[in-house]
Amino acid sequence: MSWTLFKATVHQHRTSMFWFVAGLVSYAWMMAWFYPTIGEEYGKLVEAFPPELLAIFGGSEVPFTSVGGYFQTEYLGVMWMLIVSAAVIIYASRALAGEIAGGTMEFVLSQPVSRARVVLTRVAVLVLYAVILATASFVPIEVFGPAYDINLGWSVTWTLIAFGTLFVLAVGGFAMMLSAIFRGGGKPGAIAAGVLGALWIADVLSGASEIAEALGPINIVAYWQPGLIINGGEVAAEAWWLYGAVAVVASLASVLIFLRRDVA
C-alpha cells in the first residue's frame, strides 16, 4: 500500500464522504429526538400491518414497539442500507473503473507505484470509509440517546459498529470487484445497486416465493437485523461469517482481477 496514494485518495473523495457522514449523524439524532414522541405509539400502529408490509420496513424479527424495532423501522432498515450502500458503491465504482475510463489510471501507473499498491490502497480506503460510515451511524445514538431515554451502552454500540462495518464492506467489496472488471463507473454502480435491490426484493418475498426463500442463506439484506442487537439480543453467527466472507473474497478478487486487466 502507498501512504501517499492513500492520503490522495481520501482527499479526492473527502467532500462526498463528509456529506454522507453529516447526513447519517443528523438522521440518527433526528430519530433519537422523535423517539419519546412517536416511538411506542408508532410501533403499535406498525405492528398492525400485515407481515408482508412489515418486511418492507425491515423485517418482522424485532418487536416494533421496542427501541430496536423503532430504529430498525425508521432508520437502520432500508433507508440506512440505501445511504451507506450508495456511499461505498459510488466510491468503489470511481476508484478503479471510473479512473480507467477517465484516463487517470494510466497516469497513476506511470508513476513509480505498482498495480498491487494502487489497488490495495483503494481497498484500504474502502475499509476506512466503512468504519467511518458505521461509526457515524451508531455513535450518535449512544451520544444523543440518553437525553431521549435511549440507553444502548457502549458494548452494544461497538457491536453495531462492527456488524455495520462488515455489511458496508460486503457491499463495497462487491462493487470494487465489479469496478476491477468493467471500464467506466456506470456499469459497476448499476450492477451492484441492481443486485442489492434484487436481494431486498427476495427478502420481502421470501415468505411467498420458493426461489426468494432459497436465497435466504446468502442474502446479505435478510441478515441485516440491527434491532436485535439494540434490544440486547444476538444476530445469527452466519450473518457475521457471510458478511466477512463476501467482503474478503470480493476484495481479494478485485485485487487479482485488477492485476491482470488492461487499463489503457
Secondary structure as UniProt FT lines:
FT   HELIX           3..12
FT   HELIX           14..47
FT   HELIX           51..57
FT   TURN            64..65
FT   HELIX           67..74
FT   TURN            75..77
FT   HELIX           78..93
FT   HELIX           94..98
FT   HELIX           99..102
FT   HELIX           104..109
FT   HELIX           115..144
FT   HELIX           145..148
FT   HELIX           154..181
FT   HELIX           186..204
FT   TURN            205..208
FT   HELIX           210..214
FT   HELIX           216..218
FT   TURN            220..223
FT   HELIX           226..230
FT   TURN            231..232
FT   HELIX           237..260
//
